[in-house]
Amino acid sequence: MDQVNGSVVTEFVLLGLTQSLGMQVFLFLFFSLFYVGIILGNLFIMLTVIFDSHLHSPMYILLANLSFIDLGLSSTTVPRMISDLFSSCKIISFHNCMIQMFFIHVMGGAELVVLIAMAYDRYTAICKPLHYLTTMNPKMCMLLIVAAWIIGVVHAVSQFVFVINLPFCGPNNMGSFYCDFPRVIKLACMDTYSLEFVVTANSGFISMGTFFFLIVSYIFILITVRQHSAKNLSKAFITLSAHITVVVLFFTPCMFLYVWPFPTKSMDKFFAIVDFVITPLLNPAIYTLRNRDMKVAMRRLIRQVVSSREIP
């Protein structure tokens, strides 16, 4: 690969989160506990949706896919973040850096589409309940999921093909604790203004546009519910508040990291940690704590597992 792009840089230096031993121990425990929570929480949601036939509906199938994406997105960065905490030489190879960037954007692009699909699902269920079963049929649900992954791959490839062929001949300090397109482009030995604009447009403006589109969509749903029945407004708000919270948690860091792609190091650390650690852990909690069907299904699954163990 190095011969392909004429690069003399074979590795990049990542930024440490902290130099304090006490803070390193704290962050090690913090990230480790959160990553275990991310794995268990998202796996529990996926298994519950798979094994409980009551949850074989578009809303929960999309939720299971969101959990899978969150688990994948977190796994692209958090394990390395944990392993690098006590490392004096935080090095990532050129190939591994490219792979990390690619999968971050595949997962990010797929999650963006899944969140749009979940908004469409709620709009149909709340505003057009009589057409819900015909509109959000199994075929449509599968098409939305396949489209999410295709768009995620296209989103990543559309940036990756430009970055992989850039010449890297000198500086290799990433200035961040993970690899991402804006940071890597800055290290190239050429004028990258046009490429920076492509990345900002591809990730930043799309994130911002999608965020405002989803927020306006949820407000429209609430207004529609209020016009038809004020009594159902509180119920609809409880249902949609979980979706709105997840949208805000996912898109806010994306907008800061890509629309304003070179913030201060402390801001970069904060938003990256929110994106890769906090949000993937909170999503399962938000959707399960605010959803009665999910809580009932999880209790049912736990009872089945316990009862199966008791049978001799």
C-alpha positions as CSV (number, residue, x, y, z in Angstrom):
1,M,0.0,0.0,0.0
2,D,2.9,2.3,0.8
3,Q,4.2,1.8,-2.8
4,V,0.8,2.6,-4.2
5,N,0.6,6.1,-2.7
6,G,4.3,6.8,-2.7
7,S,4.3,7.4,1.0
8,V,7.4,7.2,3.2
9,V,5.3,7.3,6.3
10,T,4.5,3.8,7.6
11,E,2.9,4.7,10.9
12,F,1.2,7.6,12.7
13,V,1.7,8.8,16.3
14,L,-1.5,9.1,18.3
15,L,-2.2,11.6,21.0
16,G,-2.4,10.4,24.6
17,L,-5.4,11.3,26.7
18,T,-3.4,12.2,29.8
19,Q,0.1,12.0,31.2
20,S,-1.1,11.7,34.8
21,L,-0.8,8.1,36.2
22,G,-3.8,8.6,38.5
23,M,-5.9,9.9,35.6
24,Q,-4.7,7.0,33.4
25,V,-5.9,4.5,36.0
26,F,-9.3,6.3,36.3
27,L,-9.8,6.4,32.6
28,F,-8.8,2.7,32.3
29,L,-11.5,1.8,34.7
30,F,-14.0,4.2,33.2
31,F,-13.5,3.1,29.6
32,S,-13.3,-0.6,30.5
33,L,-16.6,-0.5,32.5
34,F,-18.3,1.5,29.8
35,Y,-17.1,-0.8,27.1
36,V,-18.4,-3.9,28.9
37,G,-21.7,-2.0,29.4
38,I,-21.7,-1.2,25.7
39,I,-21.2,-4.9,24.8
40,L,-23.7,-6.3,27.2
41,G,-26.4,-3.6,26.7
42,N,-26.4,-3.7,22.9
43,L,-26.0,-7.5,22.7
44,F,-29.0,-7.9,25.1
45,I,-31.1,-5.7,22.9
46,M,-30.1,-7.7,19.8
47,L,-30.8,-11.1,21.4
48,T,-34.1,-9.9,22.9
49,V,-35.3,-8.7,19.5
50,I,-34.1,-11.9,17.7
51,F,-35.5,-14.4,20.2
52,D,-38.8,-12.6,21.2
53,S,-41.4,-13.0,18.4
54,H,-43.4,-10.1,20.0
55,L,-40.7,-7.7,18.9
56,H,-40.5,-8.8,15.2
57,S,-41.8,-5.5,14.0
58,P,-40.0,-2.8,12.0
59,M,-39.4,-0.5,15.1
60,Y,-37.5,-3.2,17.0
61,I,-35.7,-4.7,14.0
62,L,-34.3,-1.2,13.3
63,L,-33.5,-0.8,17.0
64,A,-31.5,-4.1,16.9
65,N,-29.6,-2.8,13.9
66,L,-28.9,0.4,15.7
67,S,-27.5,-1.6,18.6
68,F,-25.3,-3.6,16.2
69,I,-23.9,-0.4,14.7
70,D,-23.3,1.2,18.1
71,L,-21.4,-1.9,19.2
72,G,-19.3,-1.9,16.0
73,L,-18.7,1.9,16.1
74,S,-17.4,1.7,19.7
75,S,-15.3,-1.3,18.9
76,T,-13.4,0.6,16.2
77,T,-11.8,2.9,18.8
78,V,-12.4,2.0,22.4
79,P,-10.3,-1.2,22.7
80,R,-7.3,0.7,21.3
81,M,-8.0,3.7,23.5
82,I,-7.8,1.5,26.5
83,S,-4.7,-0.4,25.4
84,D,-2.9,2.9,24.6
85,L,-3.5,4.5,28.1
86,F,-0.4,3.0,29.7
87,S,1.7,2.9,26.5
88,S,4.6,5.3,26.2
89,C,4.7,4.9,22.4
90,K,1.2,5.3,20.9
91,I,1.8,4.2,17.4
92,I,-0.7,3.0,14.8
93,S,0.5,1.5,11.4
94,F,-0.6,3.2,8.2
95,H,-2.7,0.2,7.2
96,N,-4.5,0.0,10.6
97,C,-5.1,3.7,10.5
98,M,-6.8,3.4,7.1
99,I,-8.9,0.4,8.3
100,Q,-10.0,2.3,11.4
101,M,-11.1,5.4,9.4
102,F,-13.0,3.2,6.9
103,F,-15.0,1.3,9.5
104,I,-15.7,4.4,11.6
105,H,-17.4,6.0,8.5
106,V,-19.2,2.8,7.4
107,M,-20.8,2.5,10.8
108,G,-21.4,6.3,11.1
109,G,-23.1,6.4,7.7
110,A,-25.2,3.4,8.4
111,E,-26.3,4.8,11.7
112,L,-27.3,8.0,10.1
113,V,-29.7,6.2,7.7
114,V,-31.0,3.9,10.4
115,L,-32.0,7.0,12.5
116,I,-33.8,8.4,9.5
117,A,-35.6,5.1,9.0
118,M,-36.6,5.0,12.7
119,A,-38.0,8.5,12.3
120,Y,-40.0,7.5,9.2
121,D,-41.3,4.4,11.1
122,R,-42.5,6.6,14.0
123,Y,-44.1,9.1,11.6
124,T,-46.0,6.3,9.9
125,A,-47.1,4.6,13.1
126,I,-48.3,7.9,14.8
127,C,-49.5,10.0,11.9
128,K,-50.8,7.3,9.5
129,P,-51.6,4.3,11.7
130,L,-54.1,2.8,9.3
131,H,-51.4,2.6,6.6
132,Y,-48.6,1.4,8.9
133,L,-48.8,-2.3,8.3
134,T,-48.8,-1.8,4.5
135,T,-46.2,0.9,4.4
136,M,-43.7,-0.5,7.0
137,N,-44.0,-4.1,5.8
138,P,-41.1,-6.6,6.3
139,K,-39.9,-6.0,2.7
140,M,-39.7,-2.2,3.3
141,C,-37.9,-2.8,6.6
142,M,-35.3,-5.0,4.9
143,L,-34.8,-2.5,2.1
144,L,-34.2,0.3,4.6
145,I,-31.6,-1.8,6.5
146,V,-29.8,-2.8,3.3
147,A,-29.9,0.8,2.1
148,A,-28.3,1.9,5.4
149,W,-25.3,-0.4,4.9
150,I,-24.9,0.4,1.3
151,I,-25.0,4.2,2.0
152,G,-22.5,3.6,4.9
153,V,-20.1,1.9,2.6
154,V,-20.5,4.5,-0.2
155,H,-20.1,7.3,2.4
156,A,-16.8,5.8,3.6
157,V,-15.4,4.8,0.1
158,S,-16.2,8.3,-1.3
159,Q,-13.6,9.7,1.1
160,F,-11.3,6.8,1.5
161,V,-10.4,6.6,-2.2
162,F,-8.9,10.1,-2.1
163,V,-7.1,9.7,1.2
164,I,-5.5,6.4,0.5
165,N,-3.5,7.9,-2.4
166,L,-2.3,11.0,-0.7
167,P,1.5,11.3,-0.3
168,F,2.6,11.2,3.4
169,C,6.3,12.1,3.5
170,G,7.0,14.0,6.7
171,P,4.9,14.8,9.8
172,N,3.1,11.8,11.3
173,N,1.7,13.2,14.6
174,M,-2.1,12.6,14.4
175,G,-3.0,15.2,17.1
176,S,-5.8,12.8,18.2
177,F,-6.2,9.5,19.9
178,Y,-7.8,7.9,16.8
179,C,-7.5,8.1,13.1
180,D,-10.0,10.2,11.1
181,F,-10.1,11.7,7.7
182,P,-9.7,15.4,8.7
183,R,-6.6,14.7,10.8
184,V,-5.0,12.4,8.3
185,I,-5.5,14.8,5.4
186,K,-3.7,17.5,7.3
187,L,-0.6,15.4,7.4
188,A,-0.4,15.0,3.6
189,C,2.6,16.6,1.7
190,M,0.4,18.6,-0.7
191,D,-2.3,21.2,-0.8
192,T,-5.4,19.5,0.6
193,Y,-7.9,22.4,0.7
194,S,-10.3,20.8,-1.8
195,L,-10.1,17.5,0.0
196,E,-10.8,19.1,3.3
197,F,-13.9,20.7,1.8
198,V,-15.0,17.3,0.4
199,V,-14.7,15.7,3.9
200,T,-16.5,18.6,5.5
201,A,-19.4,18.4,3.0
202,N,-19.5,14.6,3.1
203,S,-19.5,14.2,6.9
204,G,-20.2,17.7,8.4
205,F,-22.9,19.2,6.2
206,I,-24.7,15.9,5.7
207,S,-24.7,15.4,9.5
208,M,-26.0,18.9,10.1
209,G,-28.7,18.7,7.4
210,T,-29.9,15.3,8.7
211,F,-29.9,16.5,12.3
212,F,-32.2,19.5,11.6
213,F,-34.3,17.4,9.2
214,L,-34.9,14.8,12.0
215,I,-35.6,17.4,14.7
216,V,-38.1,19.2,12.4
217,S,-39.7,15.8,11.5
218,Y,-40.2,14.9,15.2
219,I,-41.7,18.4,15.9
220,F,-44.0,17.9,13.0
221,I,-45.2,14.6,14.4
222,L,-45.9,16.2,17.8
223,I,-47.8,19.0,16.2
224,T,-49.9,16.6,14.1
225,V,-50.7,14.5,17.2
226,R,-51.7,17.6,19.1
227,Q,-54.1,18.7,16.3
228,H,-55.8,15.3,16.3
229,S,-55.9,14.6,20.0
230,A,-54.4,16.6,22.8
231,K,-54.7,13.5,25.1
232,N,-52.3,11.5,23.0
233,L,-49.7,14.2,23.0
234,S,-48.0,13.2,26.2
235,K,-47.9,9.5,25.1
236,A,-46.4,10.5,21.8
237,F,-43.9,12.8,23.5
238,I,-42.7,10.0,25.8
239,T,-42.2,7.7,22.7
240,L,-40.4,10.3,20.7
241,S,-38.3,11.8,23.4
242,A,-36.1,8.7,23.4
243,H,-35.6,9.1,19.6
244,I,-34.9,12.8,19.9
245,T,-32.3,12.2,22.7
246,V,-30.5,9.6,20.6
247,V,-30.5,11.9,17.6
248,V,-29.0,14.8,19.7
249,L,-26.3,12.5,21.2
250,F,-25.3,11.1,17.8
251,F,-25.3,14.2,15.7
252,T,-23.9,16.9,18.1
253,P,-20.4,15.5,18.2
254,C,-20.4,14.8,14.4
255,M,-21.3,18.4,13.7
256,F,-18.5,19.7,15.9
257,L,-15.9,17.3,14.6
258,Y,-16.7,17.7,10.9
259,V,-18.3,21.1,10.4
260,W,-15.7,22.6,12.7
261,P,-13.1,19.9,12.0
262,F,-10.1,21.2,14.0
263,P,-11.3,22.2,17.4
264,T,-9.0,22.4,20.4
265,K,-7.5,19.1,21.6
266,S,-9.7,19.1,24.8
267,M,-12.9,19.6,22.7
268,D,-11.8,16.9,20.2
269,K,-11.2,14.5,23.1
270,F,-14.6,15.3,24.7
271,F,-16.7,15.0,21.5
272,A,-14.9,11.8,20.4
273,I,-15.5,10.2,23.8
274,V,-19.1,11.1,23.7
275,D,-19.4,9.6,20.2
276,F,-17.6,6.4,20.8
277,V,-18.1,5.7,24.5
278,I,-21.1,7.6,26.0
279,T,-23.7,7.4,23.2
280,P,-23.3,3.7,22.4
281,L,-23.9,3.0,26.2
282,L,-26.8,5.4,26.6
283,N,-28.7,4.2,23.5
284,P,-29.7,0.8,25.0
285,A,-30.6,2.5,28.3
286,I,-32.7,5.2,26.7
287,Y,-34.6,2.7,24.5
288,T,-35.2,0.1,27.2
289,L,-36.0,2.4,30.1
290,R,-38.5,4.4,28.1
291,N,-40.1,1.4,26.3
292,R,-42.5,-0.9,28.1
293,D,-42.5,-3.6,25.4
294,M,-38.7,-3.9,25.6
295,K,-38.7,-4.2,29.4
296,V,-41.4,-6.9,29.3
297,A,-39.5,-8.8,26.6
298,M,-36.2,-8.6,28.4
299,R,-37.8,-9.9,31.6
300,R,-39.4,-12.7,29.6
301,L,-36.0,-13.6,28.0
302,I,-34.3,-13.6,31.4
303,R,-37.0,-15.9,32.8
304,Q,-36.6,-18.3,29.9
305,V,-32.8,-18.4,30.4
306,V,-33.2,-19.0,34.2
307,S,-35.8,-21.7,33.7
308,S,-33.8,-23.5,31.1
309,R,-30.9,-23.7,33.5
310,E,-33.1,-25.1,36.3
311,I,-34.3,-28.0,34.1
312,P,-32.1,-31.1,34.9
